Amino acid sequence: MRVRFFAAAAEAAGRDEQQIAAESTLGELLTTLRTEHGTEFARVLERCAIRVDGATVDDDHVIAGTATVDVLPPFAGG
């Protein structure tokens, strides 16, 4: 799956994008990302919206290997 990081999430992860080969649930993916990218990323992740192929899903949702997951911090302005 393709994981895209935006704004503060990209800064905390140290990259804009990451490929993950395994199919997993959203909850498993988030645990993997927290472990891989560390404390600062985990802190930022708590404020982020997560979209799978543009949709909001729960932690039990199975993410296909072909999916795009977006990690979106809150946006300022309006």
C-alpha positions in Angstrom: 0.0 0.0 0.0 1.0 3.6 -0.5 1.1 5.8 2.6 1.3 9.5 2.0 2.3 11.9 4.8 1.4 15.6 4.6 2.7 18.7 6.4 3.7 18.0 10.1 3.2 14.3 9.6 5.7 14.3 6.7 8.2 16.3 8.8 7.8 13.9 11.7 8.1 10.8 9.5 11.1 12.3 7.6 9.5 11.5 4.2 6.4 12.3 2.1 5.6 8.8 1.2 6.2 5.2 2.1 5.4 1.8 0.5 4.2 -1.0 2.7 4.0 -4.4 1.1 1.7 -6.2 3.6 -2.0 -6.0 3.7 -3.1 -5.1 7.2 -5.9 -3.4 9.2 -5.8 0.3 9.8 -5.0 -0.3 13.5 -2.1 -2.6 12.6 -0.7 -0.1 10.1 -0.9 2.8 12.6 1.0 0.7 15.2 3.7 -0.1 12.6 4.0 3.5 11.7 4.3 4.7 15.3 7.0 2.1 16.0 8.9 2.8 12.9 8.8 6.6 13.0 9.1 7.2 16.8 7.7 9.4 19.5 7.4 12.7 17.6 5.5 11.0 14.8 3.2 9.2 17.3 2.5 12.6 18.9 1.6 14.2 15.5 -0.4 11.1 14.5 -2.8 11.6 17.4 -4.1 14.8 15.8 -4.2 13.5 12.2 -7.1 12.4 10.1 -6.5 9.1 8.3 -8.1 8.4 4.9 -8.0 5.1 3.0 -8.7 5.6 -0.7 -10.4 8.9 0.3 -12.7 7.4 2.9 -12.7 7.5 6.7 -12.6 3.9 8.1 -12.3 2.3 11.5 -9.2 0.5 13.0 -10.6 -2.9 12.0 -10.8 -2.0 8.3 -8.6 -4.3 6.2 -6.4 -2.2 3.8 -5.7 -3.8 0.5 -2.2 -3.8 -0.8 -3.2 -1.5 -3.7 -4.7 1.1 -1.4 -3.6 4.7 -0.8 -3.6 5.8 2.9 -3.3 9.6 3.6 -2.1 10.9 6.9 -3.5 14.4 7.2 -2.7 16.8 10.1 -5.2 19.5 10.9 -5.0 22.4 8.4 -4.9 26.0 9.6 -6.7 28.8 7.9 -9.9 28.8 6.0 
